[in-house]
């Protein structure tokens, strides 16, 4: 960093030794990804500020502030517990049904917020994208950041609730919770980054995403147990169902915060499946970043 | 400067925009087979090469749609060129739109930190400059108010204040200097001058040709995506005026072609307008001290009694700088019927450098305009390196006491 007292000569001399940079351009392949990651790392402070901006501005003028971010999941919990659990009888086969739902909802909401906010992130920040050069991955990543904050709040409630109900015990099963979180972060970021770029060219994506996210919630064992699905689905569909990263993450969270004290039936080889899904997710994340990098060159003119 | 240190290299850059006429999924699917029909290529830049050295101040000029802003954005890395490469070094700050990173719901203070970070300043540096920034913007009392309650002037002041405090080696400026009140504009221009003294490189896009000749040591004239001229600012400005003039005449002809019949036949009209300096040919530059001769030919098919001939001279910004008419001279022109030529002789004209347009008017005795020909003809006054402005006067400067 240079001071303001630098003379023109000093400045010219310093500049003559500075390396050339490609304006906005990035190389392709693995080196391109490494360069992007480095660029984003250099802008981590801005990433924090953008995340903070999202959170601050969202509830800025409301008296309840960020407490409102809890209103939706708690209402969902209440409705699902009452209607699905009690009226429709899903709770009969599942002990501590409220904790069961909330564990699944908490991790699923994280995914849904990352993808939902990530998809619209480039368009929402069109002003910046068009006028300033930044590594554009920052915008979907800021969406990840603000989703993580909301997740943290819900997570605290989940922990408190599971202590009160007595489903939380300290043990190695808690690692499933961590694994589920990592899994969702990888896949959520990959999907968010990819859709953020595609949405610039095809605005229909953001509406499609809302619908698909609704569908995905029912395509994972959040409000019912996976055995109930297993009893009906044909074998090939069941394989897809149980190996989807969302199902695995939901099961992981339930394993960590609910199963122990509630006679849950674990999915066989859950740990191995999660590891594989995580590895595949990393490849997907890499591919998503490549696509993003390819498409981002024309963002400014498409917006 | 020890030697010429290039900071930007634009190498054979072209940029193609594809103009699509549909956006939704449905439209694309329906038109998938015929997508060619719904696309249009537009080359915003064609094989542009440019090298910018450290400490230079470069003005990019050209008519609307000539690719100036696109070139600036490709240098800034915001748009990627279709072909060719651009490389640069040093810290970059782009003032493409003031307050692009401002968030309506955050306070001025929070926005200063956010915007400074976007422009590449660390928190510690922002802390260091914060008081300066607020001082420069002159809106201390409102710094903790949400920016959505700011007036547009306050908004712009704060944004500019942030942008000039980020210590850039290369500053890209796009038409943003025309904002704020006069005092603030003066402040901005002073800041640009101090940037020049500090050896920073500035690339400026502006429509104010005065700023180009005043600030830049080099100007690049673009037209339809191509570099027409690259060199001394006043020459670029002169060429630019020619480009504008050609375009204007082209448009006027197209306009006349479609509107010719609509002029009522029994109304009088101005047949022609010419201008030259005494002793010089038509189209030659007019020098200060020349006698300017304007000849206008009028006719009226049915006869126009007590008619009035008038001319007005405008500069390129459309500001009237001179005007006269026959009644001012207590001149009675009688009745106009057959083509009549009137000669206006303007003695000893002292116009400043630039292009001037002559508007020609025919009026009836109630002073209603019978026929107007705006910018009927133009003349140039050559570059005068001792002074600027629309009035010519030979300056003498000396110290008359210490």
Contacts between the chains, C-beta under 8 A, distances in Angstrom:
chain1	res1	chain2	res2	distance
A	1	B	122	7.8
A	1	B	125	7.1
A	1	B	167	8.0
A	2	B	167	6.7
A	4	B	167	6.3
A	4	B	198	7.7
A	6	B	198	7.0
A	6	B	199	7.8
A	7	B	198	7.9
A	7	B	199	7.0
A	8	B	1	6.3
A	8	B	55	5.7
A	8	B	197	7.5
A	8	B	198	6.4
A	8	B	199	2.6
A	9	B	1	6.2
A	9	B	2	6.2
A	9	B	199	7.3
A	11	B	54	6.8
A	11	B	55	7.6
A	11	B	169	6.8
A	11	B	198	7.1
A	11	B	199	4.5
A	11	B	200	7.3
A	12	B	1	5.2
A	12	B	2	6.4
A	12	B	3	7.8
A	12	B	5	4.7
A	12	B	54	4.6
A	12	B	55	6.4
A	12	B	199	6.2
A	13	B	2	6.6
A	13	B	5	7.8
A	15	B	5	5.3
A	15	B	7	5.7
A	15	B	54	5.1
A	15	B	89	6.0
A	15	B	90	5.0
A	15	B	169	6.2
A	16	B	3	7.8
A	16	B	5	4.4
A	16	B	54	7.7
A	18	B	89	4.3
A	18	B	90	5.9
A	19	B	89	6.5
A	20	B	9	7.6
A	20	B	87	4.3
A	20	B	88	7.2
A	20	B	89	5.4
A	21	B	87	6.3
A	21	B	88	6.2
A	21	B	89	6.2
A	22	B	85	6.9
A	22	B	86	7.3
A	22	B	87	5.6
A	23	B	74	6.7
A	23	B	75	6.1
A	23	B	76	7.1
A	23	B	77	4.2
A	23	B	86	4.1
A	23	B	87	6.4
A	23	B	88	5.5
A	24	B	74	7.6
A	24	B	76	7.5
A	24	B	77	2.8
A	24	B	78	6.6
A	24	B	79	7.4
A	24	B	80	5.4
A	24	B	86	7.8
A	25	B	77	7.5
A	25	B	80	6.0
A	25	B	85	7.3
A	25	B	86	7.7
A	45	B	117	6.0
A	45	B	122	6.9
A	45	B	123	6.6
A	46	B	117	4.6
A	46	B	118	6.3
A	49	B	113	6.8
A	49	B	114	5.2
A	49	B	117	5.3
A	50	B	114	7.7
A	53	B	103	5.4
A	53	B	106	6.4
A	53	B	110	7.8
A	53	B	114	6.2
A	56	B	105	7.3
A	56	B	106	6.5
A	56	B	110	7.5
A	57	B	103	5.8
A	57	B	104	7.7
A	57	B	105	3.9
A	57	B	106	6.3
A	60	B	105	4.6
A	60	B	106	7.8
A	60	B	146	7.7
A	61	B	105	7.4
A	127	B	97	7.5
A	127	B	100	4.9
A	127	B	101	7.2
A	128	B	100	5.9
A	128	B	101	5.4
A	128	B	118	6.8
A	129	B	78	7.9
A	130	B	78	6.8
A	130	B	96	7.8
A	130	B	97	7.8
A	130	B	100	7.4
A	131	B	78	6.9
A	131	B	94	7.1
A	131	B	96	4.4
A	131	B	97	4.7
A	131	B	100	3.7
A	131	B	101	7.8
A	132	B	76	7.9
A	132	B	78	7.1
A	132	B	94	6.2
A	132	B	96	7.4
A	132	B	100	6.0
A	132	B	101	6.5
A	132	B	118	5.6
A	132	B	119	7.4
A	133	B	76	5.6
A	133	B	77	4.0
A	133	B	78	5.2
A	133	B	92	7.6
A	133	B	94	7.2
A	134	B	118	6.7
A	202	B	25	6.1
A	202	B	28	7.6
A	203	B	23	6.5
A	203	B	24	7.2
A	204	B	24	6.1
A	204	B	25	4.1
A	297	B	79	7.7
A	297	B	80	3.6
A	298	B	79	7.8
A	298	B	80	7.1
A	300	B	73	6.6
A	300	B	78	4.9
A	300	B	79	4.9
A	301	B	17	6.0
A	301	B	79	6.1
